[in-house]
Amino acid sequence: QRRARLQGTLEGVSSAQVCVRKMIRGVWQLQKLTLRYCPTNGSSSGVRQFLRNNAAEFAKQNPQLEVHAAVGAGKHPIVIGSYAWGD
């Protein structure tokens, strides 16, 4: 599957602002969303905050989407999206 990588933090972003609503011909295009973050690095503080405060609500609002969190020690945060159209 093709992956789109978006670097940056999610600090100050609510789950309503990142709610997924894109469907083509009845098929949800974004299939899986992985949030990779460091448990201690300051650059991952926004992702950790999102996971603590908003991830459950986000997952509940987007049942068509697999949402995963992965720890990458010493790594900057990254969001990886896997799409239905693949490679």
Sequence and secondary structure as in RCSB ss.txt:
>XXXX:A:sequence
QRRARLQGTLEGVSSAQVCVRKMIRGVWQLQKLTLRYCPTNGSSSGVRQFLRNNAAEFAKQNPQLEVHAAVGAGK
HPIVIGSYAWGD
>XXXX:A:secstr
  EEEEES  TT  TTTT    EETTEESEEEEEEEE SS GGGHHHHHHHHHTHHHHHHH TTSEEEEEE TT 
  EEEEEETT  
